[in-house]
Amino acid sequence: MSVIVHKAEAKEDWRPGVVTRMRISEMTGSKELCVFEQWCHSGSGAPTHMHKVEEVLSVLRGKAEVRLGDCVSVLTENESIVVPAGLEHSFRNVGDEELHMQAILASGHFEAIPTPSGKPVVRWQRAMPL
């Protein structure tokens, strides 16, 4: 058994106002799950994108406006939403305090496709042997 020490994982600046920390991925031995946290300043968040797999977005602290396709909801602390595979979505901090989110992808690594069109962004993927 391998214990993963989350505080040892570095936080990364992903975009202005958004900091991310990987918790579980191929880099920590997972094959089917990618779990990460994000801290977003007021007004910041994730632009419109999609994933090839399901995702669960959870608000750990703060208030997030989440868009799934044409539907918009506001999530607060201890609320989650399931994002179906292939559905365009986004979120942003609509509160005054820092938003703390957790995301879980049904994949061992992070892969997002910016929409309406864009090059996939891949992170935390273990290099495959030749």
Summary of the structure (lengths in Angstrom):
residues: 130
radius of gyration: 14.4
end to end distance: 27.4
largest distance: 48.8
contacts: 375
relative contact order: 0.25
helix: 5%
strand: 53%
